[in-house]
Structures are given as structure tokens and as C-alpha cells.
């Protein structure tokens, strides 16, 4: 269980990933989260079941105390991908910083697929 010390308080990395995942799903135009690719260096951990569903879609890196998040998602076909990605970046950064008190250096959004929107 990895943790980050933020102002003397330990924040679990899985909690940060969960916050980021929920923040990404709040954005209009996001069809859902996508599975992130498996890194070769962490291949031995690839077959372990993540404790949260969002851990399959979000990678968290800590660089000099600042968080870097990689969010993998699917978008709907009737939206502007750039606008959705920018909104996801802003919302994830805002939610993670406000809930954890930790600085978010970067939020990288990776669009994996486009999903056909259901007719209303």
C-alpha cells in the first residue's frame, strides 16, 4: 500500500486514483474509463487485481512531491475530443488538489476509444 505524506498526513495512492477516476467520469462527453497499457517494467504486477476499478485506468506518479496522473478514457462520438480532454484535466487537477492538499503537476489524458452515443 503506497502512501504520500501531505502536510504530515498519509494519503493512500489508491484514494488519489479513486478521486481522479470519479472526477474524470463527471465530465460530459466521457463515455467511461479505458484500461491503461501494461508497462513492461511492471509486468510482474500486471496480473495482480487492483483494489479499485479506477486503478486499471489511471496511473499515478510522484515527482518531487508533485503528482502526475495519466488518465485513460473513452469519449462519446458527438463531442469535441479536445474540449472533453481539457475539461477532464481541469476537473481531475482541481478535485485531487482540493481533496488531498497535494500539488498536481500534470494530468495527461489519453483517449483510447470513441463510443457511439445512444439516441435519446
MIKE-286347 format. One line per 3 residues: number of its first residue (from 1); their letters; for each residue x, y, z of N, C-alpha, C, O. Coordinates in steps of 0.02 Angstrom, whole numbers. Layout:
N
NUM) a) X/Y/Z/X/Y/Z/X/Y/Z/X/Y/Z | ... .
***
This chain:
120
1) xxx) 42/-58/0/0/0/0/45/62/0/79/75/49 | 45/99/-55/86/158/-61/49/218/-33/-12/224/-40 | 87/262/-3/57/322/25/101/382/11/162/374/0 .
4) xxx) 72/441/12/108/504/6/97/543/70/41/547/94 | 150/572/95/143/616/154/127/686/129/167/716/93 | 69/712/148/47/778/129/32/817/192/-16/802/227 .
7) xxx) 73/867/205/65/907/266/60/863/328/20/876/373 | 102/811/330/103/767/389/49/714/390/46/674/437 | 6/713/339/-48/664/337/-33/615/280/-17/636/225 .
10) xxx) -39/550/294/-27/499/242/-90/491/200/-144/477/227 | -83/499/134/-138/490/88/-122/430/44/-71/429/10 | -166/381/45/-157/320/7/-161/335/-68/-205/372/-90 .
13) xxx) -115/307/-107/-115/318/-179/-179/293/-212/-202/323/-260 | -207/239/-186/-270/213/-214/-327/262/-204/-372/266/-246 | -326/299/-149/-377/350/-138/-370/407/-188/-420/433/-213 .
16) xxx) -308/426/-203/-296/479/-252/-321/457/-321/-352/496/-357 | -307/395/-339/-329/367/-403/-405/365/-406/-434/379/-458 | -437/346/-352/-510/343/-349/-540/413/-359/-588/420/-396 .
19) xxx) -512/463/-326/-535/532/-334/-528/554/-407/-574/583/-435 | -471/539/-437/-459/559/-507/-508/524/-554/-533/555/-601 | -522/461/-542/-568/424/-585/-639/452/-581/-672/460/-632 .
22) xxx) -661/466/-521/-728/495/-513/-733/564/-544/-784/582/-573 | -679/604/-537/-678/671/-566/-681/668/-643/-714/709/-674 | -647/619/-673/-648/612/-745/-717/592/-770/-740/616/-822 .
25) xxx) -751/548/-733/-817/525/-754/-871/579/-747/-924/573/-777 | -857/632/-709/-905/686/-701/-912/729/-764/-962/764/-772 | -864/726/-808/-862/770/-866/-908/745/-921/-908/686/-939 .
28) xxx) -948/791/-948/-994/774/-1002/-953/756/-1064/-907/792/-1082 | -971/702/-1095/-936/679/-1154/-890/619/-1140/-867/587/-1187 | -878/605/-1077/-837/546/-1059/-884/486/-1058/-931/484/-1019 .
31) xxx) -869/437/-1100/-910/376/-1103/-891/327/-1047/-933/288/-1026 | -829/331/-1025/-806/286/-972/-730/285/-971/-697/317/-1013 | -703/250/-923/-631/244/-917/-608/184/-958/-644/134/-963 .
34) xxx) -548/188/-986/-519/135/-1026/-462/103/-987/-434/133/-942 | -445/42/-1004/-388/8/-972/-323/39/-998/-315/50/-1058 | -278/52/-952/-214/79/-973/-168/22/-994/-176/-34/-971 .
37) xxx) -120/38/-1038/-75/-15/-1060/-30/-38/-1003/-15/0/-957 | -8/-100/-1007/36/-129/-956/107/-110/-973/129/-118/-1030 | 143/-84/-923/214/-67/-933/256/-130/-924/243/-170/-879 .
40) xxx) 306/-137/-966/350/-196/-962/385/-200/-894/392/-255/-867 | 407/-143/-868/442/-145/-804/398/-167/-746/423/-190/-695 | 332/-161/-754/288/-183/-701/248/-245/-722/192/-256/-698 .
43) xxx) 276/-284/-767/241/-343/-793/224/-393/-738/172/-426/-741 | 267/-399/-688/253/-446/-634/191/-426/-594/159/-468/-563 | 175/-361/-595/115/-336/-559/54/-334/-604/-1/-319/-581 .
46) xxx) 62/-349/-669/7/-343/-717/-50/-391/-702/-107/-377/-719 | -34/-447/-672/-86/-498/-661/-117/-493/-591/-162/-532/-575 | -94/-447/-551/-125/-436/-486/-189/-395/-496/-191/-351/-538 .
49) xxx) -239/-411/-458/-302/-375/-463/-297/-309/-425/-283/-310/-365 | -308/-252/-459/-307/-188/-423/-362/-186/-371/-415/-217/-380 | -350/-149/-318/-400/-144/-265/-459/-101/-285/-514/-110/-259 .
52) xxx) -449/-55/-332/-505/-14/-356/-510/-20/-431/-461/-34/-465 | -570/-11/-457/-580/-16/-529/-543/39/-566/-520/29/-622 | -536/97/-535/-503/153/-568/-428/142/-575/-396/175/-617 .
55) xxx) -399/97/-537/-327/84/-541/-308/53/-609/-250/57/-629 | -356/23/-643/-343/-5/-709/-340/50/-762/-315/38/-817 | -365/109/-747/-371/163/-796/-329/224/-781/-321/267/-825 .
58) xxx) -300/228/-723/-263/288/-703/-196/268/-674/-192/226/-629 | -144/299/-700/-76/289/-674/-56/350/-634/-66/406/-655 | -28/338/-576/-6/392/-531/70/388/-522/97/335/-506 .
61) xxx) 103/445/-533/174/450/-523/187/510/-478/153/561/-484 | 235/504/-432/252/559/-388/322/582/-407/370/543/-407 | 328/646/-424/392/675/-444/407/736/-400/375/788/-407 .
64) xxx) 455/728/-356/474/782/-309/414/808/-270/407/869/-260 | 372/763/-248/314/781/-207/253/803/-246/199/811/-217 | 259/813/-312/202/832/-353/175/771/-389/212/726/-408 .
67) xxx) 110/769/-397/77/712/-428/72/721/-503/58/775/-528 | 83/666/-539/72/664/-611/23/607/-623/36/550/-604 | -33/623/-655/-86/573/-667/-94/562/-742/-96/610/-781 .
70) xxx) -98/499/-761/-114/480/-830/-182/447/-829/-192/395/-798 | -230/480/-863/-299/456/-863/-316/429/-932/-307/464/-982 | -339/367/-935/-357/335/-997/-433/330/-1000/-464/303/-954 .
73) xxx) -463/357/-1055/-536/358/-1058/-562/349/-1128/-525/353/-1178 | -627/337/-1132/-664/333/-1194/-711/393/-1196/-739/413/-1145 | -719/423/-1255/-763/480/-1262/-821/463/-1308/-818/415/-1347 .
76) xxx) -874/502/-1304/-931/493/-1348/-916/523/-1416/-874/567/-1423 | -950/498/-1468/-936/519/-1536/-964/588/-1554/-946/616/-1605 | -1008/614/-1513/-1040/678/-1529/-1010/738/-1492/-1043/789/-1483 .
79) xxx) -948/731/-1469/-915/786/-1432/-849/804/-1464/-821/766/-1504 | -823/862/-1445/-757/882/-1467/-707/852/-1418/-707/868/-1358 | -664/809/-1443/-617/772/-1401/-571/820/-1362/-558/809/-1303 .
82) xxx) -547/871/-1395/-502/919/-1362/-536/952/-1303/-505/959/-1250 | -598/973/-1311/-635/1006/-1257/-646/958/-1199/-637/978/-1141 | -664/896/-1214/-675/847/-1161/-610/834/-1123/-610/832/-1062 .
85) xxx) -556/825/-1160/-491/812/-1129/-469/870/-1084/-445/859/-1028 | -478/931/-1107/-460/990/-1066/-503/993/-1003/-478/1009/-950 | -568/979/-1010/-613/980/-952/-594/925/-902/-598/936/-841 .
88) xxx) -574/867/-927/-552/813/-882/-489/835/-845/-484/825/-785 | -441/865/-881/-380/888/-849/-395/937/-792/-370/930/-737 | -437/986/-807/-453/1037/-756/-489/1008/-696/-473/1023/-639 .
91) xxx) -539/965/-709/-578/937/-655/-538/889/-611/-543/891/-550 | -497/847/-643/-456/800/-605/-406/839/-562/-399/824/-502 | -373/887/-591/-324/927/-553/-357/963/-495/-331/962/-439 .
94) xxx) -414/994/-508/-450/1031/-455/-472/985/-398/-461/1001/-340 | -503/929/-415/-530/883/-364/-474/852/-323/-478/850/-261 | -421/829/-356/-366/796/-320/-331/846/-274/-317/831/-216 .
97) xxx) -317/906/-300/-284/957/-258/-327/978/-199/-302/985/-144 | -391/989/-211/-434/1013/-157/-448/959/-105/-456/974/-46 | -451/896/-125/-466/842/-78/-405/815/-41/-411/790/15 .
100) xxx) -346/821/-72/-286/793/-40/-238/847/-15/-198/833/29 | -242/906/-43/-195/959/-25/-127/951/-58/-81/988/-42 | -121/903/-103/-58/890/-138/-59/925/-206/-111/928/-239 .
103) xxx) -1/950/-226/4/984/-291/2/933/-348/35/881/-345 | -37/948/-398/-40/907/-458/0/943/-512/-20/997/-534 | 55/914/-533/98/945/-582/69/939/-653/73/985/-693 .
106) xxx) 39/880/-667/16/869/-735/-38/815/-735/-36/767/-696 | -87/824/-779/-137/773/-792/-135/758/-867/-154/800/-907 | -112/699/-884/-109/678/-955/-172/638/-970/-187/589/-936 .
109) xxx) -208/658/-1022/-269/623/-1042/-255/584/-1106/-232/612/-1156 | -269/520/-1104/-259/476/-1161/-328/451/-1183/-361/415/-1146 | -349/470/-1243/-413/447/-1269/-401/381/-1305/-366/378/-1356 .
112) xxx) -431/328/-1278/-420/261/-1304/-470/242/-1359/-452/207/-1406 | -532/266/-1353/-583/244/-1400/-639/296/-1402/-647/338/-1358 | -678/292/-1456/-737/335/-1464/-798/288/-1463/-800/239/-1500 .
115) xxx) -846/305/-1421/-906/264/-1412/-965/299/-1444/-973/360/-1437 | -1006/262/-1479/-1065/290/-1511/-1115/309/-1456/-1133/268/-1414 | -1137/372/-1458/-1186/397/-1409/-1254/367/-1424/-1273/360/-1482 .
118) xxx) -1290/350/-1371/-1357/322/-1379/-1405/378/-1399/-1400/433/-1372 | -1451/364/-1444/-1501/413/-1465/-1551/423/-1408/-1572/376/-1375 | -1570/485/-1399/-1617/500/-1344/-1688/497/-1367/-1734/508/-1328 .
***
